[in-house]
């Protein structure tokens, strides 16, 4: 994951202003499934649809309310590491 070069640093710096709702909507726009346990947790799990849900490797990232700017950057880079282009992510977040 390290070594991912972000081309649009101006947008990357603005990730701190994104909300959980924006991230969840963006994930849907990217065609990725999001699961949310009904057992009182506030975490949303984003999965790779090409890998069985029973396989822990299907987890791309976890989203939750109150993610710090640093965590949002890591989430962004996890999407990049799974082959989603930077511009696709920006468009899904409605930042481009």
Biopython code that builds the backbone (N, CA, C, O; Angstrom):
import numpy as np
from Bio.PDB.StructureBuilder import StructureBuilder

atoms = [
    (1, "UNK", "N", (0.825, -1.182, 0.000)),
    (1, "UNK", "CA", (0.000, 0.000, 0.000)),
    (1, "UNK", "C", (0.867, 1.243, 0.000)),
    (1, "UNK", "O", (0.515, 2.235, -0.637)),
    (2, "UNK", "N", (1.980, 1.214, 0.690)),
    (2, "UNK", "CA", (2.845, 2.386, 0.641)),
    (2, "UNK", "C", (3.406, 2.507, -0.765)),
    (2, "UNK", "O", (3.479, 1.524, -1.502)),
    (3, "UNK", "N", (3.793, 3.689, -1.121)),
    (3, "UNK", "CA", (4.290, 3.909, -2.459)),
    (3, "UNK", "C", (3.202, 4.333, -3.434)),
    (3, "UNK", "O", (3.497, 4.625, -4.593)),
    (4, "UNK", "N", (1.952, 4.374, -2.989)),
    (4, "UNK", "CA", (0.871, 4.828, -3.844)),
    (4, "UNK", "C", (1.016, 6.331, -4.007)),
    (4, "UNK", "O", (0.910, 7.081, -3.036)),
    (5, "UNK", "N", (1.256, 6.763, -5.220)),
    (5, "UNK", "CA", (1.404, 8.186, -5.469)),
    (5, "UNK", "C", (0.039, 8.800, -5.773)),
    (5, "UNK", "O", (-0.660, 8.373, -6.693)),
    (6, "UNK", "N", (-0.318, 9.788, -5.001)),
    (6, "UNK", "CA", (-1.580, 10.500, -5.201)),
    (6, "UNK", "C", (-1.307, 11.654, -6.156)),
    (6, "UNK", "O", (-0.440, 12.490, -5.903)),
    (7, "UNK", "N", (-2.050, 11.690, -7.250)),
    (7, "UNK", "CA", (-1.842, 12.730, -8.265)),
    (7, "UNK", "C", (-2.530, 14.044, -7.883)),
    (7, "UNK", "O", (-2.002, 15.123, -8.152)),
    (8, "UNK", "N", (-3.685, 13.953, -7.269)),
    (8, "UNK", "CA", (-4.464, 15.149, -6.951)),
    (8, "UNK", "C", (-4.354, 15.458, -5.457)),
    (8, "UNK", "O", (-5.292, 15.241, -4.689)),
    (9, "UNK", "N", (-3.190, 15.968, -5.068)),
    (9, "UNK", "CA", (-2.925, 16.233, -3.652)),
    (9, "UNK", "C", (-3.875, 17.271, -3.067)),
    (9, "UNK", "O", (-4.207, 17.209, -1.883)),
    (10, "UNK", "N", (-4.317, 18.226, -3.886)),
    (10, "UNK", "CA", (-5.255, 19.230, -3.387)),
    (10, "UNK", "C", (-6.555, 18.570, -2.927)),
    (10, "UNK", "O", (-7.113, 18.956, -1.899)),
    (11, "UNK", "N", (-7.037, 17.585, -3.675)),
    (11, "UNK", "CA", (-8.240, 16.866, -3.281)),
    (11, "UNK", "C", (-7.960, 15.951, -2.089)),
    (11, "UNK", "O", (-8.786, 15.828, -1.185)),
    (12, "UNK", "N", (-6.802, 15.319, -2.095)),
    (12, "UNK", "CA", (-6.439, 14.400, -1.019)),
    (12, "UNK", "C", (-6.431, 15.126, 0.327)),
    (12, "UNK", "O", (-6.837, 14.567, 1.346)),
    (13, "UNK", "N", (-5.973, 16.358, 0.321)),
    (13, "UNK", "CA", (-5.944, 17.146, 1.562)),
    (13, "UNK", "C", (-7.354, 17.453, 2.052)),
    (13, "UNK", "O", (-7.553, 17.701, 3.242)),
    (14, "UNK", "N", (-8.327, 17.441, 1.160)),
    (14, "UNK", "CA", (-9.709, 17.727, 1.524)),
    (14, "UNK", "C", (-10.502, 16.521, 2.003)),
    (14, "UNK", "O", (-11.685, 16.649, 2.317)),
    (15, "UNK", "N", (-9.867, 15.345, 2.065)),
    (15, "UNK", "CA", (-10.586, 14.152, 2.504)),
    (15, "UNK", "C", (-11.121, 14.276, 3.923)),
    (15, "UNK", "O", (-12.101, 13.619, 4.275)),
    (16, "UNK", "N", (-10.494, 15.102, 4.733)),
    (16, "UNK", "CA", (-10.940, 15.280, 6.106)),
    (16, "UNK", "C", (-12.347, 15.835, 6.202)),
    (16, "UNK", "O", (-13.003, 15.687, 7.233)),
    (17, "UNK", "N", (-12.816, 16.468, 5.148)),
    (17, "UNK", "CA", (-14.159, 17.059, 5.141)),
    (17, "UNK", "C", (-15.242, 16.091, 4.665)),
    (17, "UNK", "O", (-16.416, 16.457, 4.610)),
    (18, "UNK", "N", (-14.855, 14.855, 4.321)),
    (18, "UNK", "CA", (-15.840, 13.893, 3.835)),
    (18, "UNK", "C", (-16.532, 13.208, 5.014)),
    (18, "UNK", "O", (-15.941, 13.020, 6.078)),
    (19, "UNK", "N", (-17.782, 12.846, 4.801)),
    (19, "UNK", "CA", (-18.577, 12.206, 5.857)),
    (19, "UNK", "C", (-18.690, 10.704, 5.598)),
    (19, "UNK", "O", (-18.377, 10.213, 4.514)),
    (20, "UNK", "N", (-19.141, 10.004, 6.614)),
    (20, "UNK", "CA", (-19.393, 8.571, 6.466)),
    (20, "UNK", "C", (-20.426, 8.330, 5.373)),
    (20, "UNK", "O", (-20.287, 7.394, 4.585)),
    (21, "UNK", "N", (-21.455, 9.160, 5.317)),
    (21, "UNK", "CA", (-22.488, 9.014, 4.290)),
    (21, "UNK", "C", (-21.893, 9.156, 2.888)),
    (21, "UNK", "O", (-22.263, 8.411, 1.980)),
    (22, "UNK", "N", (-20.983, 10.100, 2.710)),
    (22, "UNK", "CA", (-20.325, 10.270, 1.407)),
    (22, "UNK", "C", (-19.539, 9.026, 1.035)),
    (22, "UNK", "O", (-19.591, 8.574, -0.108)),
    (23, "UNK", "N", (-18.810, 8.470, 1.995)),
    (23, "UNK", "CA", (-18.019, 7.268, 1.729)),
    (23, "UNK", "C", (-18.918, 6.100, 1.371)),
    (23, "UNK", "O", (-18.636, 5.375, 0.417)),
    (24, "UNK", "N", (-19.997, 5.906, 2.120)),
    (24, "UNK", "CA", (-20.906, 4.788, 1.840)),
    (24, "UNK", "C", (-21.563, 4.933, 0.468)),
    (24, "UNK", "O", (-21.714, 3.951, -0.259)),
    (25, "UNK", "N", (-21.949, 6.148, 0.119)),
    (25, "UNK", "CA", (-22.527, 6.404, -1.200)),
    (25, "UNK", "C", (-21.487, 6.161, -2.295)),
    (25, "UNK", "O", (-21.794, 5.569, -3.330)),
    (26, "UNK", "N", (-20.265, 6.617, -2.060)),
    (26, "UNK", "CA", (-19.187, 6.430, -3.033)),
    (26, "UNK", "C", (-18.914, 4.949, -3.270)),
    (26, "UNK", "O", (-18.702, 4.527, -4.406)),
    (27, "UNK", "N", (-18.919, 4.171, -2.207)),
    (27, "UNK", "CA", (-18.679, 2.732, -2.331)),
    (27, "UNK", "C", (-19.753, 2.104, -3.219)),
    (27, "UNK", "O", (-19.455, 1.253, -4.057)),
    (28, "UNK", "N", (-20.991, 2.525, -3.032)),
    (28, "UNK", "CA", (-22.072, 2.038, -3.889)),
    (28, "UNK", "C", (-21.861, 2.423, -5.339)),
    (28, "UNK", "O", (-22.097, 1.618, -6.240)),
    (29, "UNK", "N", (-21.419, 3.645, -5.570)),
    (29, "UNK", "CA", (-21.155, 4.102, -6.945)),
    (29, "UNK", "C", (-20.026, 3.306, -7.590)),
    (29, "UNK", "O", (-19.992, 3.136, -8.808)),
    (30, "UNK", "N", (-19.100, 2.820, -6.758)),
    (30, "UNK", "CA", (-17.984, 2.015, -7.262)),
    (30, "UNK", "C", (-18.387, 0.555, -7.484)),
    (30, "UNK", "O", (-17.598, -0.243, -7.989)),
    (31, "UNK", "N", (-19.619, 0.215, -7.103)),
    (31, "UNK", "CA", (-20.114, -1.137, -7.305)),
    (31, "UNK", "C", (-19.605, -2.145, -6.297)),
    (31, "UNK", "O", (-19.583, -3.345, -6.569)),
    (32, "UNK", "N", (-19.199, -1.668, -5.142)),
    (32, "UNK", "CA", (-18.681, -2.561, -4.105)),
    (32, "UNK", "C", (-19.744, -2.793, -3.038)),
    (32, "UNK", "O", (-20.447, -1.860, -2.649)),
    (33, "UNK", "N", (-19.865, -4.028, -2.563)),
    (33, "UNK", "CA", (-20.841, -4.296, -1.517)),
    (33, "UNK", "C", (-20.369, -3.783, -0.152)),
    (33, "UNK", "O", (-19.187, -3.857, 0.183)),
    (34, "UNK", "N", (-21.316, -3.267, 0.617)),
    (34, "UNK", "CA", (-21.046, -2.792, 1.972)),
    (34, "UNK", "C", (-21.944, -3.599, 2.902)),
    (34, "UNK", "O", (-23.141, -3.746, 2.654)),
    (35, "UNK", "N", (-21.357, -4.116, 3.967)),
    (35, "UNK", "CA", (-22.160, -4.845, 4.950)),
    (35, "UNK", "C", (-22.120, -4.096, 6.271)),
    (35, "UNK", "O", (-21.128, -3.456, 6.619)),
    (36, "UNK", "N", (-23.222, -4.194, 6.991)),
    (36, "UNK", "CA", (-23.342, -3.541, 8.292)),
    (36, "UNK", "C", (-24.015, -4.529, 9.225)),
    (36, "UNK", "O", (-25.150, -4.946, 8.996)),
    (37, "UNK", "N", (-23.310, -4.895, 10.267)),
    (37, "UNK", "CA", (-23.870, -5.852, 11.219)),
    (37, "UNK", "C", (-25.051, -5.232, 11.952)),
    (37, "UNK", "O", (-25.065, -4.032, 12.228)),
    (38, "UNK", "N", (-26.026, -6.048, 12.258)),
    (38, "UNK", "CA", (-27.203, -5.545, 12.955)),
    (38, "UNK", "C", (-27.024, -5.585, 14.471)),
    (38, "UNK", "O", (-27.948, -5.245, 15.211)),
    (39, "UNK", "N", (-25.874, -5.988, 14.928)),
    (39, "UNK", "CA", (-25.638, -6.163, 16.359)),
    (39, "UNK", "C", (-25.158, -4.938, 17.086)),
    (39, "UNK", "O", (-24.449, -5.067, 18.084)),
    (40, "UNK", "N", (-25.511, -3.757, 16.634)),
    (40, "UNK", "CA", (-25.187, -2.547, 17.369)),
    (40, "UNK", "C", (-23.853, -1.909, 17.012)),
    (40, "UNK", "O", (-23.495, -0.895, 17.611)),
    (41, "UNK", "N", (-23.117, -2.448, 16.079)),
    (41, "UNK", "CA", (-21.848, -1.840, 15.685)),
    (41, "UNK", "C", (-22.097, -0.703, 14.703)),
    (41, "UNK", "O", (-23.073, -0.713, 13.953)),
    (42, "UNK", "N", (-21.217, 0.258, 14.721)),
    (42, "UNK", "CA", (-21.357, 1.395, 13.814)),
    (42, "UNK", "C", (-20.389, 1.287, 12.641)),
    (42, "UNK", "O", (-20.208, 2.251, 11.897)),
    (43, "UNK", "N", (-19.774, 0.136, 12.472)),
    (43, "UNK", "CA", (-18.797, -0.062, 11.411)),
    (43, "UNK", "C", (-19.448, -0.669, 10.169)),
    (43, "UNK", "O", (-20.337, -1.516, 10.261)),
    (44, "UNK", "N", (-18.988, -0.218, 9.017)),
    (44, "UNK", "CA", (-19.430, -0.728, 7.734)),
    (44, "UNK", "C", (-18.231, -1.380, 7.064)),
    (44, "UNK", "O", (-17.154, -0.786, 7.008)),
    (45, "UNK", "N", (-18.404, -2.586, 6.561)),
    (45, "UNK", "CA", (-17.312, -3.319, 5.933)),
    (45, "UNK", "C", (-17.499, -3.287, 4.422)),
    (45, "UNK", "O", (-18.560, -3.644, 3.909)),
    (46, "UNK", "N", (-16.461, -2.858, 3.718)),
    (46, "UNK", "CA", (-16.459, -2.817, 2.252)),
    (46, "UNK", "C", (-15.731, -4.058, 1.768)),
    (46, "UNK", "O", (-14.618, -4.348, 2.206)),
    (47, "UNK", "N", (-16.367, -4.786, 0.861)),
    (47, "UNK", "CA", (-15.804, -6.058, 0.416)),
    (47, "UNK", "C", (-15.539, -6.087, -1.086)),
    (47, "UNK", "O", (-16.140, -5.348, -1.866)),
    (48, "UNK", "N", (-14.621, -6.965, -1.457)),
    (48, "UNK", "CA", (-14.329, -7.223, -2.855)),
    (48, "UNK", "C", (-15.362, -8.235, -3.351)),
    (48, "UNK", "O", (-15.416, -9.349, -2.830)),
    (49, "UNK", "N", (-16.181, -7.879, -4.342)),
    (49, "UNK", "CA", (-17.237, -8.789, -4.793)),
    (49, "UNK", "C", (-16.709, -10.029, -5.504)),
    (49, "UNK", "O", (-17.457, -10.982, -5.724)),
    (50, "UNK", "N", (-15.430, -10.026, -5.865)),
    (50, "UNK", "CA", (-14.846, -11.170, -6.577)),
    (50, "UNK", "C", (-14.375, -12.265, -5.625)),
    (50, "UNK", "O", (-14.002, -13.353, -6.063)),
    (51, "UNK", "N", (-14.392, -11.979, -4.324)),
    (51, "UNK", "CA", (-13.938, -12.947, -3.324)),
    (51, "UNK", "C", (-15.121, -13.286, -2.421)),
    (51, "UNK", "O", (-15.895, -12.406, -2.046)),
    (52, "UNK", "N", (-15.254, -14.541, -2.082)),
    (52, "UNK", "CA", (-16.354, -14.990, -1.228)),
    (52, "UNK", "C", (-16.383, -14.213, 0.083)),
    (52, "UNK", "O", (-15.345, -13.955, 0.693)),
    (53, "UNK", "N", (-17.569, -13.852, 0.496)),
    (53, "UNK", "CA", (-17.753, -13.085, 1.726)),
    (53, "UNK", "C", (-17.236, -13.845, 2.949)),
    (53, "UNK", "O", (-16.871, -13.233, 3.953)),
    (54, "UNK", "N", (-17.207, -15.156, 2.866)),
    (54, "UNK", "CA", (-16.709, -15.982, 3.962)),
    (54, "UNK", "C", (-15.191, -15.898, 4.113)),
    (54, "UNK", "O", (-14.643, -16.265, 5.152)),
    (55, "UNK", "N", (-14.529, -15.422, 3.089)),
    (55, "UNK", "CA", (-13.074, -15.314, 3.095)),
    (55, "UNK", "C", (-12.665, -13.952, 3.659)),
    (55, "UNK", "O", (-13.089, -12.924, 3.132)),
    (56, "UNK", "N", (-11.857, -13.922, 4.707)),
    (56, "UNK", "CA", (-11.428, -12.637, 5.280)),
    (56, "UNK", "C", (-10.695, -11.730, 4.285)),
    (56, "UNK", "O", (-10.644, -10.515, 4.476)),
    (57, "UNK", "N", (-10.132, -12.314, 3.231)),
    (57, "UNK", "CA", (-9.431, -11.513, 2.221)),
    (57, "UNK", "C", (-10.392, -10.694, 1.369)),
    (57, "UNK", "O", (-9.961, -9.865, 0.568)),
    (58, "UNK", "N", (-11.688, -10.922, 1.536)),
    (58, "UNK", "CA", (-12.661, -10.142, 0.775)),
    (58, "UNK", "C", (-12.797, -8.721, 1.322)),
    (58, "UNK", "O", (-13.332, -7.847, 0.641)),
    (59, "UNK", "N", (-12.323, -8.486, 2.533)),
    (59, "UNK", "CA", (-12.450, -7.170, 3.155)),
    (59, "UNK", "C", (-11.444, -6.200, 2.526)),
    (59, "UNK", "O", (-10.236, -6.435, 2.537)),
    (60, "UNK", "N", (-11.979, -5.108, 1.978)),
    (60, "UNK", "CA", (-11.127, -4.054, 1.434)),
    (60, "UNK", "C", (-10.804, -3.062, 2.537)),
    (60, "UNK", "O", (-9.644, -2.704, 2.741)),
    (61, "UNK", "N", (-11.835, -2.617, 3.250)),
    (61, "UNK", "CA", (-11.639, -1.649, 4.321)),
    (61, "UNK", "C", (-12.876, -1.593, 5.205)),
    (61, "UNK", "O", (-13.910, -2.183, 4.890)),
    (62, "UNK", "N", (-12.757, -0.884, 6.298)),
    (62, "UNK", "CA", (-13.862, -0.661, 7.219)),
    (62, "UNK", "C", (-14.106, 0.832, 7.334)),
    (62, "UNK", "O", (-13.163, 1.612, 7.467)),
    (63, "UNK", "N", (-15.363, 1.228, 7.283)),
    (63, "UNK", "CA", (-15.756, 2.631, 7.411)),
    (63, "UNK", "C", (-16.513, 2.812, 8.715)),
    (63, "UNK", "O", (-17.255, 1.923, 9.133)),
    (64, "UNK", "N", (-16.331, 3.957, 9.359)),
    (64, "UNK", "CA", (-17.058, 4.237, 10.594)),
    (64, "UNK", "C", (-17.129, 5.739, 10.807)),
    (64, "UNK", "O", (-16.329, 6.501, 10.263)),
    (65, "UNK", "N", (-18.100, 6.148, 11.607)),
    (65, "UNK", "CA", (-18.292, 7.558, 11.917)),
    (65, "UNK", "C", (-17.087, 8.055, 12.711)),
    (65, "UNK", "O", (-16.575, 7.352, 13.582)),
    (66, "UNK", "N", (-16.647, 9.252, 12.409)),
    (66, "UNK", "CA", (-15.554, 9.860, 13.155)),
    (66, "UNK", "C", (-14.170, 9.453, 12.675)),
    (66, "UNK", "O", (-13.189, 9.630, 13.397)),
    (67, "UNK", "N", (-14.077, 8.904, 11.452)),
    (67, "UNK", "CA", (-12.752, 8.570, 10.931)),
    (67, "UNK", "C", (-11.914, 9.840, 10.848)),
    (67, "UNK", "O", (-12.398, 10.880, 10.403)),
    (68, "UNK", "N", (-10.674, 9.753, 11.271)),
    (68, "UNK", "CA", (-9.784, 10.910, 11.199)),
    (68, "UNK", "C", (-9.345, 11.136, 9.751)),
    (68, "UNK", "O", (-9.545, 10.282, 8.887)),
    (69, "UNK", "N", (-8.751, 12.289, 9.508)),
    (69, "UNK", "CA", (-8.233, 12.596, 8.171)),
    (69, "UNK", "C", (-7.220, 11.533, 7.758)),
    (69, "UNK", "O", (-7.205, 11.095, 6.607)),
    (70, "UNK", "N", (-6.382, 11.126, 8.694)),
    (70, "UNK", "CA", (-5.355, 10.124, 8.406)),
    (70, "UNK", "C", (-5.998, 8.790, 8.009)),
    (70, "UNK", "O", (-5.550, 8.148, 7.058)),
    (71, "UNK", "N", (-7.022, 8.379, 8.715)),
    (71, "UNK", "CA", (-7.707, 7.119, 8.404)),
    (71, "UNK", "C", (-8.386, 7.213, 7.039)),
    (71, "UNK", "O", (-8.358, 6.251, 6.272)),
    (72, "UNK", "N", (-8.986, 8.340, 6.732)),
    (72, "UNK", "CA", (-9.636, 8.509, 5.428)),
    (72, "UNK", "C", (-8.611, 8.397, 4.301)),
    (72, "UNK", "O", (-8.914, 7.852, 3.239)),
    (73, "UNK", "N", (-7.417, 8.903, 4.524)),
    (73, "UNK", "CA", (-6.345, 8.756, 3.542)),
    (73, "UNK", "C", (-5.963, 7.296, 3.347)),
    (73, "UNK", "O", (-5.719, 6.855, 2.225)),
    (74, "UNK", "N", (-5.914, 6.553, 4.444)),
    (74, "UNK", "CA", (-5.593, 5.126, 4.358)),
    (74, "UNK", "C", (-6.691, 4.357, 3.630)),
    (74, "UNK", "O", (-6.407, 3.452, 2.846)),
    (75, "UNK", "N", (-7.939, 4.717, 3.892)),
    (75, "UNK", "CA", (-9.068, 4.085, 3.199)),
    (75, "UNK", "C", (-8.946, 4.346, 1.698)),
    (75, "UNK", "O", (-9.101, 3.433, 0.887)),
    (76, "UNK", "N", (-8.669, 5.590, 1.339)),
    (76, "UNK", "CA", (-8.501, 5.964, -0.065)),
    (76, "UNK", "C", (-7.431, 5.092, -0.712)),
    (76, "UNK", "O", (-7.625, 4.576, -1.813)),
    (77, "UNK", "N", (-6.311, 4.931, -0.030)),
    (77, "UNK", "CA", (-5.196, 4.142, -0.574)),
    (77, "UNK", "C", (-5.533, 2.656, -0.659)),
    (77, "UNK", "O", (-5.004, 1.953, -1.519)),
    (78, "UNK", "N", (-6.401, 2.175, 0.217)),
    (78, "UNK", "CA", (-6.825, 0.774, 0.132)),
    (78, "UNK", "C", (-7.632, 0.539, -1.135)),
    (78, "UNK", "O", (-7.502, -0.505, -1.775)),
    (79, "UNK", "N", (-8.471, 1.518, -1.501)),
    (79, "UNK", "CA", (-9.206, 1.397, -2.762)),
    (79, "UNK", "C", (-8.243, 1.392, -3.948)),
    (79, "UNK", "O", (-8.415, 0.616, -4.888)),
    (80, "UNK", "N", (-7.245, 2.247, -3.904)),
    (80, "UNK", "CA", (-6.235, 2.263, -4.963)),
    (80, "UNK", "C", (-5.538, 0.912, -5.063)),
    (80, "UNK", "O", (-5.320, 0.398, -6.161)),
    (81, "UNK", "N", (-5.192, 0.342, -3.919)),
    (81, "UNK", "CA", (-4.487, -0.946, -3.884)),
    (81, "UNK", "C", (-5.339, -2.071, -4.456)),
    (81, "UNK", "O", (-4.802, -3.087, -4.896)),
    (82, "UNK", "N", (-6.649, -1.905, -4.458)),
    (82, "UNK", "CA", (-7.546, -2.912, -5.026)),
    (82, "UNK", "C", (-7.883, -2.623, -6.483)),
    (82, "UNK", "O", (-8.828, -3.196, -7.026)),
    (83, "UNK", "N", (-7.124, -1.744, -7.115)),
    (83, "UNK", "CA", (-7.259, -1.538, -8.555)),
    (83, "UNK", "C", (-8.259, -0.498, -8.992)),
    (83, "UNK", "O", (-8.574, -0.403, -10.178)),
    (84, "UNK", "N", (-8.763, 0.283, -8.062)),
    (84, "UNK", "CA", (-9.693, 1.344, -8.428)),
    (84, "UNK", "C", (-8.877, 2.596, -8.707)),
    (84, "UNK", "O", (-8.025, 2.974, -7.903)),
    (85, "UNK", "N", (-9.126, 3.234, -9.822)),
    (85, "UNK", "CA", (-8.316, 4.398, -10.188)),
    (85, "UNK", "C", (-8.636, 5.594, -9.297)),
    (85, "UNK", "O", (-9.733, 5.716, -8.751)),
    (86, "UNK", "N", (-7.664, 6.453, -9.171)),
    (86, "UNK", "CA", (-7.828, 7.645, -8.343)),
    (86, "UNK", "C", (-9.015, 8.481, -8.809)),
    (86, "UNK", "O", (-9.828, 8.909, -7.990)),
    (87, "UNK", "N", (-9.121, 8.714, -10.102)),
    (87, "UNK", "CA", (-10.225, 9.533, -10.618)),
    (87, "UNK", "C", (-11.591, 8.886, -10.367)),
    (87, "UNK", "O", (-12.572, 9.586, -10.115)),
    (88, "UNK", "N", (-11.656, 7.542, -10.435)),
    (88, "UNK", "CA", (-12.921, 6.861, -10.133)),
    (88, "UNK", "C", (-13.340, 7.132, -8.690)),
    (88, "UNK", "O", (-14.516, 7.367, -8.413)),
    (89, "UNK", "N", (-12.382, 7.098, -7.784)),
    (89, "UNK", "CA", (-12.687, 7.340, -6.368)),
    (89, "UNK", "C", (-13.142, 8.787, -6.170)),
    (89, "UNK", "O", (-14.135, 9.044, -5.488)),
    (90, "UNK", "N", (-12.408, 9.730, -6.772)),
    (90, "UNK", "CA", (-12.796, 11.148, -6.633)),
    (90, "UNK", "C", (-14.195, 11.387, -7.179)),
    (90, "UNK", "O", (-14.992, 12.098, -6.566)),
    (91, "UNK", "N", (-14.494, 10.795, -8.328)),
    (91, "UNK", "CA", (-15.825, 10.973, -8.914)),
    (91, "UNK", "C", (-16.896, 10.347, -8.032)),
    (91, "UNK", "O", (-17.969, 10.923, -7.853)),
    (92, "UNK", "N", (-16.615, 9.180, -7.484)),
    (92, "UNK", "CA", (-17.588, 8.518, -6.604)),
    (92, "UNK", "C", (-17.843, 9.350, -5.344)),
    (92, "UNK", "O", (-18.956, 9.372, -4.819)),
    (93, "UNK", "N", (-16.802, 10.031, -4.869)),
    (93, "UNK", "CA", (-16.954, 10.907, -3.691)),
    (93, "UNK", "C", (-17.546, 12.272, -4.064)),
    (93, "UNK", "O", (-17.783, 13.114, -3.199)),
    (94, "UNK", "N", (-17.783, 12.476, -5.376)),
    (94, "UNK", "CA", (-18.308, 13.753, -5.902)),
    (94, "UNK", "C", (-17.352, 14.917, -5.597)),
    (94, "UNK", "O", (-17.782, 16.038, -5.325)),
    (95, "UNK", "N", (-16.052, 14.623, -5.650)),
    (95, "UNK", "CA", (-15.046, 15.652, -5.435)),
    (95, "UNK", "C", (-14.362, 16.046, -6.740)),
    (95, "UNK", "O", (-13.518, 16.942, -6.766)),
    (96, "UNK", "N", (-14.737, 15.366, -7.818)),
    (96, "UNK", "CA", (-14.160, 15.649, -9.145)),
    (96, "UNK", "C", (-15.271, 15.667, -10.169)),
    (96, "UNK", "O", (-15.016, 15.886, -11.353)),
]
sb = StructureBuilder()
sb.init_structure("model")
sb.init_model(0)
sb.init_chain("A")
sb.init_seg("    ")
for serial, (resi, resn, name, xyz) in enumerate(atoms, 1):
    if name == "N":
        sb.init_residue(resn, " ", resi, " ")
    sb.init_atom(name, np.array(xyz, "f"), 0.0, 1.0, " ", f" {name:<3s}", serial, name[0])
structure = sb.get_structure()
